[in-house]
């Protein structure tokens, strides 16, 4: 199957660095950037043109010869492969990377977002009817809701699209929650506060007074989702490394 049968122009691309300069510190964290598929090569199926990534508002001039593991967010799922940057240039004020695929595209998971099984503490607040009305009208949380204490839960799995977790509280399907996450990335604690909708809430199997809740994000900043996906890929990669040791 050809690359064009799997991917489409405009697909989001995550680039995870897999090689380093000899001068790089061994403690330096791997780099991850977000890009976009711009064009296919007319003659070579293993050559793609993607946008030069932008990080913290600045263009990142990635070096020719550097290698990255690419994750393409396509309609049929996420596909991954290794690649090498073979050229870069500017065309019509757009900075472009030419990448050569070093391995075949392989489907990374069935869902739109990879789901990581992990147990971490999360905090959340439940939207009441008045809270929801105030938020939709004003575009922000009411002072009353902000002052309300958080409930606590423990995740079972987490993805860029939502969370499955257990808590002592049953939630009403269709209601909304404000979630507070602390993600440990590169020795830093990054905070995310997405708004999510409750998909289901039922008693956990074999447990009393413990509910398993499924929620999906309905409002999350792009920067927060990127942090969450970055965290998930790092943790998943660490798990694979430990399994190989």
BAFI-3210 file (N, C-alpha, C; in Angstrom, 3 decimals, decimal comma, padded with zeros to 6 digits):
// residues 245
n [1|2|3|4|5|6|7|8|9|10|11|12|13|14|15|16|17|18|19|20|21|22|23|24|25|26|27|28|29|30|31|32|33|34|35|36|37|38|39|40|41|42|43|44|45|46|47|48|49|50|51|52|53|54|55|56|57|58|59|60|61|62|63|64|65|66|67|68|69|70|71|72|73|74|75|76|77|78|79|80|81|82|83|84|85|86|87|88|89|90|91|92|93|94|95|96|97|98|99|100|101|102|103|104|105|106|107|108|109|110|111|112|113|114|115|116|117|118|119|120|121|122|123|124|125|126|127|128|129|130|131|132|133|134|135|136|137|138|139|140|141|142|143|144|145|146|147|148|149|150|151|152|153|154|155|156|157|158|159|160|161|162|163|164|165|166|167|168|169|170|171|172|173|174|175|176|177|178|179|180|181|182|183|184|185|186|187|188|189|190|191|192|193|194|195|196|197|198|199|200|201|202|203|204|205|206|207|208|209|210|211|212|213|214|215|216|217|218|219|220|221|222|223|224|225|226|227|228|229|230|231|232|233|234|235|236|237|238|239|240|241|242|243|244|245]
n.u [000,839|000,545|002,024|000,371|-002,097|-002,604|-002,020|-002,931|-002,866|-002,220|-002,448|-001,699|001,586|003,750|007,007|009,577|012,692|015,355|018,032|021,262|023,514|027,041|027,937|025,859|024,411|024,143|022,119|020,315|017,014|014,990|013,876|010,680|008,527|005,836|004,303|003,154|001,799|002,621|003,000|003,219|005,827|006,194|007,558|008,900|007,885|008,696|009,413|008,556|007,049|007,118|005,998|008,282|008,788|007,265|008,143|007,210|006,475|008,515|010,339|011,782|014,769|015,422|018,065|019,623|020,071|019,491|017,564|014,203|011,460|008,379|004,972|001,965|-001,154|-003,708|-006,817|-007,462|-006,267|-003,346|-000,197|003,126|006,646|010,207|012,426|014,499|015,809|016,363|016,610|016,029|014,120|012,908|009,788|007,611|007,372|007,079|008,572|010,103|010,523|012,206|011,630|012,836|011,420|012,426|011,563|008,731|005,350|003,542|000,641|-000,167|-002,045|-005,504|-007,360|-008,152|-006,472|-003,612|-003,927|-002,864|-002,169|-002,187|-001,612|-002,397|-002,840|-005,678|-007,468|-010,741|-013,620|-017,138|-019,415|-022,246|-025,712|-026,123|-023,484|-022,650|-024,293|-023,365|-020,725|-021,049|-022,226|-020,467|-017,935|-016,010|-015,056|-017,297|-016,924|-017,783|-017,561|-014,806|-013,881|-014,764|-014,001|-011,767|-012,570|-011,077|-009,451|-008,256|-006,416|-007,124|-006,583|-005,319|-005,608|-005,034|-007,553|-009,253|-010,105|-010,066|-011,086|-011,107|-013,168|-014,679|-017,081|-020,142|-020,833|-022,952|-023,920|-023,261|-022,977|-020,615|-017,120|-014,463|-011,153|-008,096|-004,778|-001,508|001,436|004,390|007,058|010,114|011,528|010,037|007,000|004,071|001,041|-002,390|-005,704|-008,272|-011,691|-014,189|-016,595|-018,851|-018,957|-019,675|-020,533|-020,133|-020,439|-017,321|-015,962|-016,162|-015,797|-016,866|-018,645|-016,933|-016,430|-016,221|-015,273|-015,766|-014,527|-014,568|-012,581|-013,843|-013,185|-010,089|-006,912|-004,749|-002,029|-002,068|-003,087|-001,041|001,014|-000,045|-000,162|002,538|003,501|002,245|003,386|006,061|005,936|004,926|006,995|009,046|008,067|008,258|011,024|011,791|010,682|012,336|014,718]
n.v [-001,195|002,191|005,246|007,463|006,300|006,005|008,339|011,870|015,129|017,798|016,357|016,044|015,963|014,453|014,841|013,013|013,152|010,967|010,714|012,138|014,913|014,505|016,210|016,599|016,493|013,551|013,577|015,263|015,887|014,105|015,650|016,930|017,805|019,509|019,192|019,460|017,648|018,498|017,909|015,290|013,417|013,336|011,330|009,596|007,379|007,273|009,774|012,736|015,965|018,242|020,735|023,109|022,867|024,851|026,161|027,334|029,766|030,263|029,564|026,393|025,463|022,578|020,217|019,034|015,604|014,803|012,510|011,397|009,995|009,642|010,488|010,165|011,687|010,394|009,840|007,183|006,438|006,547|006,560|005,342|005,874|005,704|008,357|010,471|013,732|015,103|017,377|020,939|023,892|027,120|028,195|030,336|031,840|029,812|027,523|024,511|021,039|018,283|014,962|011,648|008,502|005,962|003,553|001,308|002,561|002,041|001,090|002,742|002,634|001,778|003,695|007,235|008,644|007,563|005,364|005,352|003,123|003,905|004,877|007,666|010,535|012,614|015,720|017,150|019,174|019,365|020,539|022,363|022,997|025,800|026,635|025,759|027,285|029,843|029,654|029,204|031,593|033,645|032,719|031,886|030,513|030,631|032,622|031,255|028,577|028,361|028,652|026,384|023,224|020,651|017,359|014,086|011,688|008,545|007,696|005,194|004,819|007,063|009,492|011,577|012,376|011,921|010,572|007,688|006,901|006,178|006,923|008,056|009,100|009,159|010,170|012,201|011,055|012,934|015,310|017,964|018,294|020,012|019,435|018,883|018,448|017,237|016,900|015,106|016,040|015,845|016,423|018,505|019,918|020,022|021,740|021,098|022,035|020,911|020,918|018,501|016,052|013,837|010,502|007,962|006,483|004,233|001,591|000,258|-002,892|-005,493|-003,845|-001,766|001,273|002,594|004,212|003,818|006,050|007,517|009,983|012,548|014,959|018,157|020,734|021,962|023,424|023,767|023,712|022,433|019,923|019,015|018,860|016,823|014,646|014,459|013,714|011,195|009,728|009,746|008,293|005,861|005,081|004,811|002,633|000,645|000,550|-000,384|-002,920|-004,159|-004,351]
n.w [000,000|-000,867|000,426|000,052|000,105|002,722|004,187|004,291|002,806|004,999|007,338|010,796|012,206|014,450|015,659|016,882|018,247|017,424|017,202|018,085|018,404|018,781|020,682|022,381|025,619|027,564|029,324|028,307|027,317|024,918|021,897|020,879|018,306|016,610|013,476|010,037|007,324|004,076|001,326|-001,157|-002,758|-006,272|-007,609|-005,834|-003,399|-000,787|000,028|001,663|002,143|004,673|007,019|008,402|011,843|014,472|017,535|020,644|019,484|017,698|014,705|014,090|012,904|011,794|011,462|008,460|007,894|010,468|012,450|012,936|014,715|013,316|013,849|012,390|012,313|011,042|009,189|009,473|011,787|013,951|012,488|012,413|011,796|011,127|010,172|008,057|007,770|004,700|003,224|003,212|002,685|001,530|000,345|-001,201|001,168|002,995|005,111|004,494|005,145|003,789|004,034|004,319|004,411|006,488|007,406|007,059|007,182|010,114|011,843|014,800|016,864|017,469|018,210|017,951|019,592|021,312|024,041|027,274|029,839|033,130|036,530|038,110|040,164|039,864|039,892|040,157|039,358|039,514|037,138|037,961|037,060|036,981|036,985|034,471|032,782|033,398|032,513|029,743|029,046|029,946|029,346|031,129|034,371|037,162|040,156|042,371|041,609|041,209|043,789|044,978|046,482|045,149|043,902|044,200|042,116|040,685|037,892|035,393|032,749|030,207|027,615|024,699|024,218|026,352|029,671|031,740|034,907|038,480|041,295|044,376|043,857|042,114|038,839|036,786|033,684|030,750|032,072|032,915|033,742|035,343|034,931|036,643|035,990|036,719|035,106|034,839|033,070|031,576|033,993|034,915|036,225|034,599|034,072|033,376|032,492|031,368|030,125|030,479|029,285|030,843|030,019|030,953|034,124|036,589|039,056|040,040|039,059|041,401|043,593|046,303|046,638|044,935|041,945|038,419|036,045|032,860|030,830|028,290|026,634|025,990|025,784|025,395|025,473|022,639|023,244|025,706|025,038|023,415|025,300|026,883|025,080|024,515|027,043|027,275|025,138|025,948|028,368|027,430|025,775|027,650|029,054|027,104|026,819|029,346|029,255|027,440|028,706]
ca.u [000,000|001,337|001,875|-000,771|-003,319|-002,732|-001,951|-003,562|-002,270|-002,798|-002,380|-000,766|002,758|004,604|008,391|010,325|014,105|015,906|019,493|021,795|024,882|028,019|028,149|024,689|024,510|023,354|020,965|019,412|015,806|014,724|013,039|009,457|007,946|004,587|004,375|001,999|002,144|002,312|003,021|003,854|006,729|005,569|008,318|009,375|006,851|009,255|009,792|007,430|007,360|006,370|006,306|009,273|008,004|007,365|008,138|007,125|006,361|009,700|010,645|012,884|015,467|015,977|019,264|019,666|020,792|018,939|016,529|013,049|010,339|007,219|003,646|001,003|-002,534|-004,509|-008,218|-007,556|-005,540|-002,002|000,797|004,469|007,803|011,436|012,710|015,690|015,664|017,347|016,742|015,109|014,147|011,806|009,012|006,448|007,379|006,832|009,788|009,721|011,473|012,058|011,982|012,852|010,941|013,417|010,839|007,344|004,352|002,836|-000,430|000,289|-003,150|-006,780|-008,096|-007,589|-005,381|-003,062|-004,408|-001,826|-002,614|-001,350|-002,302|-001,941|-003,911|-006,232|-008,471|-011,793|-014,808|-018,319|-020,249|-023,671|-026,467|-025,846|-022,072|-022,580|-024,913|-022,457|-019,549|-021,439|-022,555|-019,338|-016,695|-015,080|-015,663|-017,823|-016,109|-018,261|-016,985|-013,365|-013,628|-015,231|-012,877|-011,667|-012,649|-009,857|-009,617|-007,041|-006,619|-006,882|-005,857|-005,428|-005,239|-005,198|-008,972|-010,052|-009,547|-010,869|-010,551|-011,995|-013,329|-015,757|-018,270|-020,810|-021,085|-024,108|-023,532|-023,676|-022,538|-019,250|-016,196|-013,200|-010,112|-006,792|-003,748|-000,095|002,193|005,846|007,706|011,484|011,846|009,185|005,597|003,243|-000,349|-003,436|-007,044|-009,303|-013,082|-014,566|-017,975|-018,940|-019,529|-020,326|-020,108|-020,773|-019,656|-016,186|-016,154|-015,559|-015,530|-018,023|-018,498|-015,907|-017,036|-015,350|-015,799|-015,152|-014,785|-013,865|-012,319|-014,653|-012,490|-008,707|-006,006|-003,844|-000,763|-002,273|-003,212|000,295|001,723|-000,600|000,290|003,972|003,646|001,825|004,388|007,269|005,689|004,790|008,338|009,777|007,577|008,844|012,444|011,927|010,339|013,443|015,907]
ca.v [000,000|003,404|006,217|008,323|005,562|006,022|009,704|012,925|016,449|018,480|015,522|016,474|015,108|014,640|014,464|012,675|013,006|009,650|010,736|013,319|015,343|013,969|017,200|016,688|015,839|012,315|013,841|016,151|015,170|014,067|016,751|016,586|018,953|019,261|019,713|019,159|017,100|019,496|017,439|014,021|013,497|012,742|010,195|008,664|007,186|007,391|011,162|013,604|017,363|018,681|022,100|023,301|023,069|026,080|025,849|028,539|030,926|030,444|028,527|025,520|025,008|021,251|019,974|017,965|014,451|014,362|011,487|011,551|009,065|010,441|009,958|010,849|011,581|010,232|009,491|005,761|006,208|007,098|005,707|005,748|005,370|006,474|009,180|011,321|014,980|015,071|018,710|021,947|025,080|028,065|028,376|031,203|032,198|028,620|026,746|023,120|019,959|017,096|013,821|010,322|007,473|004,885|002,313|001,321|003,093|001,020|001,668|002,813|002,213|001,821|004,912|008,481|008,966|006,419|005,324|004,850|002,619|004,493|005,287|008,951|011,275|013,787|016,456|017,616|019,833|019,062|021,675|022,341|023,610|027,236|026,790|025,569|028,456|030,978|029,460|029,391|033,008|034,526|032,167|031,643|029,898|031,542|032,685|030,202|027,296|028,408|028,513|025,075|022,276|019,597|015,943|013,382|010,394|007,870|007,267|003,829|005,110|008,457|009,725|012,966|012,663|011,751|009,842|006,725|006,946|005,751|007,868|007,687|009,855|008,836|011,367|012,107|011,061|014,138|016,483|018,381|018,419|020,721|018,499|019,480|017,430|017,581|015,954|015,184|015,960|016,378|016,934|019,648|019,624|020,821|021,726|021,158|022,172|020,760|020,666|017,213|015,589|012,487|009,519|006,937|006,422|003,054|000,939|-000,525|-004,320|-006,072|-002,843|-001,054|002,720|003,108|004,328|003,969|007,145|007,775|011,359|012,970|016,392|018,942|022,012|021,841|024,227|022,972|023,546|021,448|018,600|018,629|018,431|015,539|013,628|014,321|012,932|009,824|009,068|009,532|007,207|004,623|004,720|004,345|001,283|-000,266|000,399|-001,250|-004,285|-004,708|-004,490]
ca.w [000,000|-000,980|001,510|-000,239|000,439|004,186|004,704|003,498|003,006|006,154|008,537|011,845|012,346|015,630|015,350|018,098|017,905|017,750|017,162|018,745|018,117|019,728|021,731|023,243|026,923|027,641|030,173|027,593|026,935|023,497|021,457|020,189|017,624|015,883|012,125|009,197|006,016|003,055|-000,058|-001,489|-003,899|-007,450|-008,127|-004,806|-002,381|000,562|000,266|002,035|002,427|005,843|007,441|009,453|013,068|015,260|018,968|021,469|018,619|016,858|013,738|014,506|011,698|012,038|010,647|007,463|008,421|011,747|012,296|013,824|014,626|012,949|014,144|011,542|012,781|009,830|009,433|009,822|013,028|014,020|011,842|012,832|011,066|011,310|009,003|008,059|007,021|003,613|002,640|003,731|001,842|001,685|-000,875|-000,969|002,592|003,814|005,325|004,241|005,368|002,944|004,875|003,690|005,323|006,605|007,707|006,591|008,095|010,884|012,658|016,179|017,713|016,776|018,547|017,441|020,490|022,026|025,419|028,165|031,132|034,175|037,756|038,601|040,826|039,199|040,651|039,264|039,901|038,706|036,753|038,212|035,962|036,971|036,579|033,025|032,165|033,577|031,662|028,347|028,858|030,234|028,816|032,229|035,555|038,176|041,381|043,275|041,199|041,426|045,222|045,410|046,572|044,142|044,224|043,802|041,487|040,232|036,511|034,924|031,511|029,799|026,223|024,305|024,040|027,561|030,814|032,498|036,269|039,567|042,400|045,302|043,478|040,862|038,047|035,914|032,267|030,056|032,819|032,619|034,863|035,141|035,369|036,924|035,846|036,861|034,293|035,019|031,767|031,571|035,331|035,208|036,441|033,698|034,515|032,356|033,067|030,335|030,490|029,906|029,433|031,414|029,105|031,779|035,520|037,171|040,101|039,566|039,300|042,595|044,630|046,815|046,796|044,031|040,617|037,263|035,242|031,554|030,410|027,070|026,633|025,061|025,632|025,861|024,660|021,795|023,960|026,767|024,423|022,975|026,505|027,305|024,131|024,740|028,273|027,013|024,306|026,755|029,310|026,663|025,321|028,830|029,352|026,111|027,146|030,536|028,855|026,681|029,576]
c.u [000,876|001,038|000,640|-002,106|-003,603|-002,855|-002,661|-002,875|-002,997|-002,780|-001,349|000,369|003,479|005,979|009,143|011,772|014,643|017,407|019,981|023,165|025,813|028,262|026,970|024,934|023,652|022,130|019,949|018,215|015,651|013,781|011,804|008,875|006,669|004,676|003,105|002,473|001,676|002,177|003,669|004,811|006,113|006,250|008,676|008,372|007,373|009,756|008,536|007,940|006,481|006,826|007,413|008,519|008,261|007,228|008,205|007,185|007,536|009,905|011,861|013,570|016,159|017,065|019,070|020,540|020,267|017,765|015,446|012,076|009,102|005,929|002,640|-000,414|-003,458|-005,941|-008,363|-006,809|-004,182|-001,019|002,187|005,530|009,017|011,752|014,024|015,391|016,761|017,517|015,786|015,239|012,922|011,114|007,760|006,255|007,019|008,135|009,422|010,872|011,165|012,529|011,893|012,424|011,913|012,780|009,418|006,437|003,637|001,808|-000,045|-000,785|-004,442|-007,529|-007,427|-006,391|-004,916|-003,471|-003,367|-002,440|-001,665|-002,208|-001,688|-003,128|-004,367|-007,214|-009,509|-012,906|-015,966|-019,084|-021,689|-024,381|-026,173|-024,402|-021,939|-023,169|-023,984|-021,264|-019,893|-021,727|-021,327|-018,007|-015,633|-015,823|-016,205|-016,912|-016,496|-017,641|-015,489|-013,011|-014,026|-014,061|-012,933|-012,008|-011,364|-010,189|-008,265|-007,296|-006,388|-006,161|-006,178|-004,987|-005,372|-006,647|-009,813|-009,362|-010,566|-010,277|-011,577|-012,012|-014,467|-017,086|-018,831|-021,120|-022,268|-023,649|-024,096|-023,281|-021,086|-018,422|-014,993|-012,114|-008,808|-005,760|-002,372|000,715|003,682|006,517|009,080|011,830|011,100|007,756|004,774|001,772|-001,299|-004,788|-008,104|-010,700|-013,515|-016,044|-017,959|-019,643|-020,281|-019,761|-020,854|-019,862|-018,529|-016,393|-015,428|-015,277|-016,824|-017,688|-017,327|-016,484|-015,975|-015,996|-015,036|-015,532|-014,014|-013,722|-013,187|-014,065|-011,100|-007,832|-005,099|-002,534|-000,890|-002,400|-001,852|001,143|001,264|-000,132|001,789|004,236|003,329|002,863|005,660|007,091|005,597|006,150|009,184|009,360|008,200|010,326|012,640|011,615|011,487|014,689|015,989]
c.v [001,247|004,365|007,080|007,634|005,608|007,439|010,678|014,244|017,164|017,662|016,083|015,458|015,458|014,081|014,242|012,386|011,641|009,580|012,059|013,676|014,745|014,930|017,304|015,954|014,588|012,504|014,751|015,359|015,155|015,200|016,221|017,854|018,529|019,928|019,319|018,651|018,065|018,909|016,064|014,251|012,751|011,456|009,150|008,585|007,393|008,801|011,992|015,003|017,803|020,079|022,102|023,590|024,418|025,699|027,143|029,806|031,158|029,258|027,725|024,967|023,662|020,929|018,838|016,837|013,961|013,421|011,651|010,399|009,924|009,722|010,792|010,604|011,576|009,836|008,051|005,430|006,883|006,088|006,247|005,162|006,202|007,224|009,930|012,577|015,031|016,435|019,654|023,193|025,942|028,245|029,176|031,501|031,033|027,838|025,262|022,173|018,835|015,905|012,527|009,293|006,296|003,538|002,432|001,960|001,949|001,686|001,594|002,391|002,369|003,115|006,129|008,889|007,699|006,491|004,634|004,377|003,130|004,893|006,579|009,694|012,442|014,460|016,997|018,299|019,579|020,353|021,433|023,018|025,100|027,519|026,723|026,771|029,660|030,862|029,710|030,865|033,902|034,025|031,939|031,023|030,970|031,530|031,569|028,853|027,262|028,196|027,142|024,097|021,220|018,247|015,292|012,038|009,819|007,333|005,766|003,883|006,532|008,580|011,204|013,360|012,520|010,891|008,820|006,659|006,464|006,821|007,379|008,317|009,379|010,146|011,141|012,126|012,291|015,414|016,793|018,475|019,253|019,852|019,249|018,363|018,022|016,500|016,173|014,948|016,612|017,077|018,222|019,173|020,579|020,652|021,861|021,238|022,077|020,630|019,397|016,919|014,150|011,566|008,446|006,994|005,276|002,433|000,115|-001,991|-004,775|-005,078|-002,159|000,422|003,294|003,081|004,483|004,978|007,262|009,183|011,657|014,484|017,083|020,337|021,881|022,663|023,314|022,701|022,502|020,042|018,094|018,167|017,046|014,418|013,382|013,458|011,455|009,074|008,794|008,346|005,866|004,143|004,205|002,922|000,281|-000,497|-000,539|-002,703|-004,958|-004,927|-005,870]
c.w [000,000|000,166|001,302|000,028|001,936|004,721|003,762|003,790|004,144|007,423|009,520|011,965|013,640|015,311|016,663|017,710|018,326|017,544|017,716|018,197|019,156|020,885|022,695|024,551|026,940|028,513|029,488|027,098|025,420|023,127|020,735|019,592|016,909|014,522|011,377|007,843|004,925|001,656|-000,155|-002,663|-005,081|-007,892|-007,076|-003,649|-000,972|000,861|000,555|002,306|003,583|006,255|008,489|010,748|013,718|016,729|019,760|020,614|017,694|015,931|014,206|013,254|011,918|011,017|009,651|008,015|009,757|011,510|013,356|013,619|014,394|013,320|013,356|012,076|011,554|010,196|009,918|011,111|013,000|013,426|012,158|011,910|011,447|010,025|009,176|007,244|005,970|002,940|003,366|002,865|002,121|000,345|-000,557|000,516|003,514|003,901|005,328|004,550|004,392|003,776|004,067|004,727|005,323|006,904|007,164|007,638|008,795|011,770|014,124|017,168|016,951|017,031|017,938|018,275|021,186|023,491|026,292|029,475|032,207|035,363|038,269|039,197|039,954|040,149|039,680|040,058|038,956|038,413|037,208|037,050|035,848|036,554|035,066|032,294|032,242|032,641|030,195|028,050|028,953|029,672|029,881|033,394|036,501|039,396|042,342|042,927|041,455|042,893|045,755|045,470|045,465|044,749|043,710|043,174|041,089|038,829|036,344|033,578|031,083|028,345|025,922|024,140|025,289|028,606|031,300|033,887|037,277|040,646|043,294|044,908|042,150|040,144|037,106|034,449|031,548|030,768|032,485|033,892|034,424|035,742|035,590|036,926|036,094|036,149|034,488|033,672|031,870|032,886|035,659|035,425|035,591|034,086|033,333|033,054|031,969|030,944|029,773|030,139|029,931|030,420|029,885|033,183|036,184|038,213|039,481|039,937|040,559|043,707|045,047|046,982|046,005|042,615|039,538|036,318|033,934|031,121|029,128|027,091|025,587|024,873|026,250|024,927|023,840|022,524|025,059|026,179|023,955|024,157|026,935|026,396|024,293|025,974|028,015|026,187|025,099|027,694|028,583|026,186|026,478|029,204|028,397|026,396|028,323|030,177|028,105|027,519|030,209]
res [x|x|x|x|x|x|x|x|x|x|x|x|x|x|x|x|x|x|x|x|x|x|x|x|x|x|x|x|x|x|x|x|x|x|x|x|x|x|x|x|x|x|x|x|x|x|x|x|x|x|x|x|x|x|x|x|x|x|x|x|x|x|x|x|x|x|x|x|x|x|x|x|x|x|x|x|x|x|x|x|x|x|x|x|x|x|x|x|x|x|x|x|x|x|x|x|x|x|x|x|x|x|x|x|x|x|x|x|x|x|x|x|x|x|x|x|x|x|x|x|x|x|x|x|x|x|x|x|x|x|x|x|x|x|x|x|x|x|x|x|x|x|x|x|x|x|x|x|x|x|x|x|x|x|x|x|x|x|x|x|x|x|x|x|x|x|x|x|x|x|x|x|x|x|x|x|x|x|x|x|x|x|x|x|x|x|x|x|x|x|x|x|x|x|x|x|x|x|x|x|x|x|x|x|x|x|x|x|x|x|x|x|x|x|x|x|x|x|x|x|x|x|x|x|x|x|x|x|x|x|x|x|x|x|x|x|x|x|x|x|x|x|x|x|x]
***
